[in-house]
């Protein structure tokens, strides 16, 4: 016969079971918090990546139009009609009169076809954009190049992309 003292050694006491359940619960809660934080981080990064890709595509379109433009309007701080340099008008190589216009109220960059007044959304979540123009030396009515900077903001995270386009028609 097995004594009573020997039988109690083969099982767990209620205190031991409760303690192990508490430890397991704390570990599972920590894992759940880490997984939730990773999911939120993934979503924010995905949104920012999508917005940055849209901004890069917009920059590519603008620079392509600028490089091949027949004419670029001299607007900006010097002309006092676009003090914040938030738009750029040009006659494209195809003869279209277009304007790239930033609306700070809606945080959106638009492509405007001036002949039909049709607006197309190019990029959303834009916090700021600038079109800095440099004139051809000796000919202040011709633009030599345009430096463009777009800042995109998603969930209080901002990223800026910038480029420059030389107007080939105005090269010496």
MOPEWO-V402125 format. One record per backbone hydrogen bond with DSSP energy under -1.0 kcal/mol. NH is the residue of the N-H (numbers start at 1). CO is the residue of the C=O. If there is no record, write none. Layout:
BEGIN
nh = [NH | NH]
co = [CO | CO]
END
This chain:
BEGIN
nh = [7 | 8 | 10 | 17 | 18 | 19 | 20 | 21 | 22 | 23 | 24 | 25 | 26 | 27 | 28 | 29 | 30 | 31 | 32 | 33 | 34 | 35 | 36 | 37 | 38 | 39 | 40 | 41 | 42 | 43 | 44 | 45 | 46 | 47 | 48 | 49 | 50 | 51 | 52 | 53 | 54 | 55 | 56 | 57 | 58 | 59 | 60 | 61 | 62 | 63 | 64 | 65 | 66 | 67 | 68 | 69 | 70 | 71 | 73 | 75 | 85 | 88 | 90 | 91 | 92 | 95 | 98 | 99 | 100 | 101 | 102 | 103 | 108 | 109 | 110 | 111 | 112 | 113 | 114 | 117 | 118 | 120 | 122 | 123 | 126 | 127 | 128 | 130 | 131 | 132 | 134 | 136 | 139 | 142 | 144 | 145 | 146 | 147 | 148 | 149 | 150 | 151 | 152 | 153 | 154 | 157 | 159 | 161 | 163 | 165 | 167 | 168 | 170 | 171]
co = [3 | 4 | 7 | 13 | 14 | 15 | 16 | 17 | 18 | 19 | 20 | 21 | 22 | 23 | 24 | 25 | 26 | 27 | 28 | 29 | 30 | 31 | 32 | 33 | 34 | 35 | 36 | 37 | 38 | 39 | 40 | 41 | 42 | 43 | 44 | 45 | 46 | 47 | 48 | 49 | 50 | 51 | 52 | 53 | 54 | 55 | 56 | 57 | 58 | 59 | 60 | 61 | 62 | 63 | 64 | 66 | 91 | 91 | 89 | 73 | 82 | 100 | 98 | 71 | 96 | 92 | 90 | 112 | 88 | 110 | 86 | 108 | 103 | 123 | 101 | 120 | 99 | 118 | 97 | 113 | 113 | 111 | 109 | 109 | 107 | 151 | 151 | 149 | 85 | 147 | 145 | 142 | 136 | 139 | 134 | 134 | 165 | 132 | 163 | 130 | 161 | 128 | 159 | 125 | 157 | 154 | 152 | 150 | 148 | 146 | 144 | 67 | 167 | 168]
END
